[in-house]
Amino acid sequence: MSNGQIIDGAAYAEQLRQRLAQHVSDLTAAHGLVPCLVVVIVGEDPASQIYVKSKGEQTRAIGMESRTIRLPDTTSEAELLHLVDELNRDTAVNGILVQLPLPKHMSSLKVIDAISADKDVDGFHVVNAGRLAVGLEGIVPCTPLGSLMLLKDAVAKNNDTLAGKHAVIVGRSNIVGKPMAQLLLNQDCTVTIAHSKTRNLAEVCREADILVAAVGRPRFVQGDWVKDGAYVIDVGINRIQIDTPEGPKSKVVGDVDFDAAKDHARAITPVPKGVGPMTIACLLNNTLKAFCLQNSLPVPDGV
């Protein structure tokens, strides 16, 4: 049995924001330019509203310019695509993010495809996916990027290395599973992508030196699926109801049964305060990277 180290994603995200703030300050002083992120939100989805507000606050806090464009859910797809085209051509805008989910009458794929790959700070554009796949410089989706940062930090703290390790990723989405696999391949891991149709999933997971859970099902990965000494990255954010003496309450849990898994893992991310805080921090990271690439400036180390 291992005594699992808890990977503090909130603390790491704060350190990352501090580093980014210093880079932004240095670049602004040297070149008189300020990176600009534009977030477009369509409709009144409550969770999206909270998320967009947080993005704006964190963007401004590190010295970047933040613009939020709010559109009613009656906006047509053509009108949204026209706005994206205008933002693509605006040289003062470095990053464009269209908040998902979109209203049902819009195609998310079409909208994402319309964003310039150079300004696609979510890293979802097919060109950025292709760049990642062949090992070229590009913009990497925020959640996998943040997961890799936390994993590399945990491995370094254990005087360990990623190279040669067997990584199992449970989940094959374009947003997390597939880019996470590519990132770990680029770190010289041997990678298995598992999913709901994988036979003997528990046995596959028990082979993992690195186990990434991104399946979107609460506490799906059981404690005895985790090999002793494995690194566990839990990407899941699931809201469940639990009974308390005061009555039913809502609780956020991951895709891993944390209490059962932590005794096996060498290091593990909790939920909340694990991977979650890294997502917006990496959005800021991607905006700075896009700004540097668009202005032919060197990308700072670690960005």
Secondary structure as GFF3:
##gff-version 3
##sequence-region A 1 303
A	DSSP	beta_strand	5	6	.	.	.	ID=ss1
A	DSSP	alpha_helix	9	31	.	.	.	ID=ss2
A	DSSP	beta_strand	36	42	.	.	.	ID=ss3
A	DSSP	alpha_helix	46	61	.	.	.	ID=ss4
A	DSSP	beta_strand	65	71	.	.	.	ID=ss5
A	DSSP	alpha_helix	77	89	.	.	.	ID=ss6
A	DSSP	beta_strand	95	98	.	.	.	ID=ss7
A	DSSP	alpha_helix	108	114	.	.	.	ID=ss8
A	DSSP	three_ten_helix	117	119	.	.	.	ID=ss9
A	DSSP	alpha_helix	126	134	.	.	.	ID=ss10
A	DSSP	alpha_helix	142	157	.	.	.	ID=ss11
A	DSSP	beta_strand	166	170	.	.	.	ID=ss12
A	DSSP	alpha_helix	177	186	.	.	.	ID=ss13
A	DSSP	beta_strand	190	194	.	.	.	ID=ss14
A	DSSP	alpha_helix	201	206	.	.	.	ID=ss15
A	DSSP	beta_strand	210	213	.	.	.	ID=ss16
A	DSSP	three_ten_helix	223	225	.	.	.	ID=ss17
A	DSSP	beta_strand	231	234	.	.	.	ID=ss18
A	DSSP	beta_strand	238	244	.	.	.	ID=ss19
A	DSSP	beta_strand	247	253	.	.	.	ID=ss20
A	DSSP	alpha_helix	258	261	.	.	.	ID=ss21
A	DSSP	beta_strand	267	268	.	.	.	ID=ss22
A	DSSP	alpha_helix	276	294	.	.	.	ID=ss23
###
